[in-house]
């Protein structure tokens, strides 16, 4: 026995034993001495040879001996950051006896264990490291932050500027009057300090700059903190225009990234926890909603032409055979409700899940414009891999540099990551519990409500229902009340012959709200009346959000909004002839109004 190290004794003639010994040796380094019992048994006369044949034996410096599953979990405790298994063995009720039973079962079926090991980990398991994973992820996140802030910057004045649709300098004082002193916590935004147009623009520039710093790897943690705080500020400032689930997903992702720079494996697991909640809830809400299109697997019969901003390929996808569309709908539910549990399994099953989700998201990108949503989802898939899987995709020199510069998590980083887990795991469980039970978990419910303003443990569930019709609003202006000319939005379908296109990663927020508004009424969307007013006033901030202002010299005297039913043009009249849509009138959405209509009595 080595005088300065614990010793693990194993069966040197067992192939699967040697496989796992090689793995543990890589984990623990020189902290543990590994010896086959065929040569080491004589050094430990107090342990019968039959015990060495039956199970591995870990002999510690103080003479304590652990065998079987206990030895397996105890030996990995010598690897930094791997003490959780031993803690569970000692403290979690039932964990130890189940572990020992499993060890005994597989020790008598070593061929089966070898096959399972190959399926789950590959032929030669290696310790999972995440230096390269974190490096790639942070650069991707920086690019997404850059896109998100840049997209917001070119719209922010039209949406919430002084002459915009929902002026922030009016909204915040009104919110403070209603909420009182709690407004600052319930709506944590930097714009309490100033909501001027200049500050709104400056914030997007600073956010985009933070994204660049993250992407190039300079001042990464300060830039991550700045990006999160700024984006959180805009989420509350933007009101209905920044209430999308991908905004929340970016916030939660960006918050965790602040702590990813410490190198703690706990943060990697928290990202997988986030990924699971997001994907699983996406499937759960589809089933829980009772929507017939999901239950009958007909959702894709409608999705491609009823979604907010289709791409050119959506027109063709809508004409795929019904059996193929039904199969794709079923595959979506299988991935979201069942395969997503592979996130908790070892390397190979996780890689299979990642491949399924990446393919799914890529197909969505081909047929629909959802801003940075799908790109962010695809980026989160990187945490389903490890450095071993990614290293073959990058130059060896770069991989070596990243590994050499990777932070080594200290005690403080581990404590902080543990505290985060203690907060975010119960809050995530609460988010999973609510849609099924419609109630709150004890303690976790209170904790979730307490941190809700920070939006770091959100509820997800996009596309819970599928619309089967497409009402479309067409806003028009006139100077005489007889001849009406339509306003054309940049991406929201209008002219039936205008070509569809991609606008990823840009998020045209007014265009999206127009889609939502069409499924309700103008009174249910108060911002719509403000849109009409701003058009009558000739607000350049608002008209700048449009592709075509039919009254560029002076605003019209009247505006109104007509409602139409849109759907993709049939093949006989469709895209080859230059027509993407067919439409029929469906009534009046907003009655004729003049600027005097908005004047106070």
Protein Blocks (a to p, Z undefined) as FASTA:
>chain_A
ZZkbccddddfkbmklmmmmmmmmmmnmmmbccddfklmmmmmmmbcfklmmmpccdddf
kopacehjllmmmmmmmpghilmmmmmmmmmghklmmmmmmmmmmmmmmmlmmmmmmmmn
ojbdcdddfklmmmmmmmmmmmmmmmmmmmmmmmmmmmmmmklmblfklmmmmmmmmnmm
mlmmmmgcfklmpccfklmmmmmmmmmmmmmmmmnopaklmmmmmmmmmmmmmmmmnmmm
lmcfklmmmmmmmmmmmmmmnopaklmmmmmmmmmmmmmmmmmmmmmnopaklmnopmmm
mmmmmpmbdcfklmmmmmgcfklmmmmmmmmmmmmmmmmmmmmmcfklmmmmmmmmmmmm
mmmmmmocehjmmmmmmmmmmmmpcfklmmmmpcfklmmmmmmmpccddfklmmmmmmmm
mmmmmmmmmmmmmmmnopacehklmmmmmmmmnopaccedehkbccfbdcdddddddfko
maccddddfklccbfkbccddfbfbdcfklmmmmmmmmmcfklmmmlmmmmmmmmnopak
lmmmpmbdcblmbccfbdcddddddddddfklmmmnopabdcddebjfbdcddfklmpcZ
Z
